[in-house]
C-alpha cells in the first residue's frame, strides 16, 4: 500500500480514468467502452480535468477487484500521478458494494479521490463524500446481514446434529488397534484406558478417550462402507 498523502500534494485537475466491460456486455451500447469514455471526457471538459491515463479492463467481470487495469489505475493515484480515480458508472469499478466500500476506505486512507458519475459518488466534494458515506453504511449493513445469515445457517446445522469445524481423521493403525483389542476380548472401558495410558489422541485431537467413543469407532469400522472411510469416523459427542 502506498503511503498516505494529502490531496493538495497532487494537482487536483489530474485524474486517471477507468473503463470496464465484461464479455456479455460488449454488445450493450449503454455499458460499452466507447460510451464510458465519452461520459468521462464530457465530465472532464466540464470540470477542467486532465485525464493523464486511461485504463481498460475489457472482457473482465466486476465480481472481483483483482483486475490488471484497475490495479494500474490504483497504482497511478496511490503513487501521486493523479488526484482521483474516475469511472462513468459505479458497477464499472465493482459489482460488490462491500468491495466498493473497501475502495472508498483505501481512497480515504491514501488521500486520493474516487468518482463514479451515475450515483454521484465523488469523495473530492462534500456532497459526493456524503453519498460515499451513505454507501459505506449500506455496505456495513450488508456485511452484518451476511454475518447474521452465516450464524443462522451454522445454528441450524448444529441443531440438526451436523458436526461443525474442520474434520479430523483417525489413523488406520489406531482404528486397527481398537478393532483387534476388542476382537481379543477387551471391553470398551479397557480399550479406552489403554489408549489414554499410551497418550493416543482421539480423532478430534482430544487427549482423553471414553468407552462410548471407542465403541462408536469399532462399530463404525465394522459397518458397511459409506461415503467416508472408517478412518474418518468420529463420535458425534466426542469431547475435544
C-alpha positions, -999 to +999 in steps of 0.1 A: +000+000+000+013+034-009+019+060+018-010+082+028-007+117+012-026+150+014-047+158-016-030+192-021+003+174-028-011+164-062-026+187-089-063+183-083-071+186-120-052+154-129-073+122-129-070+087-142-100+071-159-111+035-155-132+016-180-145-019-178-168-042-198-174-079-195-177-102-224-215-103-222-217-066-221-197-060-253-229-056-274-246-033-248-241+003-260-251+016-226-222-001-210-197-001-238-162+012-236-168+040-261-199+052-241-179+052-208-150+071-224-174+097-239-191+102-205-157+107-188-144+130-215-175+152-212-173+155-174-135+161-176-141+190-200-169+204-178-148+202-146-114+212-161-098+178-155-069+164-174-071+127-179-035+116-175-041+079-181-069+056-194-071+021-180-094-005-196-103-040-184-121-054-215-139-087-212-133-090-174-160-094-147-165-069-120-171-096-093-135-092-080-112-062-076-083-083-089-081-068-124-049-057-142-061-023-155-078-015-121-045-024-104-027+000-127-052+028-121-049+024-084-011+025-087-014+058-105-034+075-078-015+059-049+018+069-064+007+105-069+004+107-106-032+118-103-055+132-076-085+110-084-097+078-100-128+083-122-153+059-136-185+065-156-206+041-135-202+025-101-206-010-114-176-005-137-154-003-106-172-030-087-204-050-087-200-056-049-210-029-025-185-044+000-157-042-025-166-006-034-166+003+003-131-011+006-121+011-023-135+041-007-116+034+025-085+029+005-090+063-011-096+080+022-065+064+038-044+072+007-056+108+003-069+105-033-104+109-047-128+083-060-155+094-085-185+074-101-209+096-121-241+076-121-246+076-083-230+110-077-202+094-056-173+119-055-151+119-025-134+151-037-166+171-029-186+174+003-218+162-013-202+133-031-183+123+001-217+123+019-231+099-007-200+078-003-205+076+034-242+066+028-230+038+006-204+027+031-232+025+057-252+002+034-221-019+029-217-022+066-254-032+068-248-058+041-218-071+059-238-075+091-266-093+073-241-117+058-227-124+093-262-130+107-271-153+079-239-173+084-246-176+122-282-186+115-271-213+090-245-227+113-270-227+142-295-247+120-268-272+111-258-276+147-294-281+158-297-308+131-268-327+146-242-317+120-206-317+131-191-283+126-155-273+123-126-289+103-129-327+104-100-348+116-093-384+108-083-413+129-051-430+118-056-465+104-032-480+130-053-467+159-085-479+143-069-514+137-057-514+173-092-508+186-107-535+164-080-560+173-082-554+210-120-557+210-119-589+190-093-602+215-119-597+243-111-563+257-141-542+267-147-506+257-136-492+290-104-513+290-095-502+254-101-465+264-079-469+294-051-483+274-053-456+247-053-430+274-023-446+291-004-445+257-014-409+251-031-417+218-051-387+206-087-390+196-099-384+160-107-348+171-073-343+186-085-347+222-064-362+249-089-385+265-108-415+252-142-425+265-157-460+263-186-446+242-161-432+217-142-465+214-174-483+209-186-459+182-153-462+163-153-500+165-189-503+153-183-478+125-154-498+113-175-529+110-204-511+093-210-514+055-188-489+035-203-454+033-192-422+016-164-417+042-137-443+050-137-458+085-107-438+095-127-406+091-154-417+115-156-397+148-180-399+176-206-371+173-203-363+210-166-369+215-150-342+237-124-321+221 
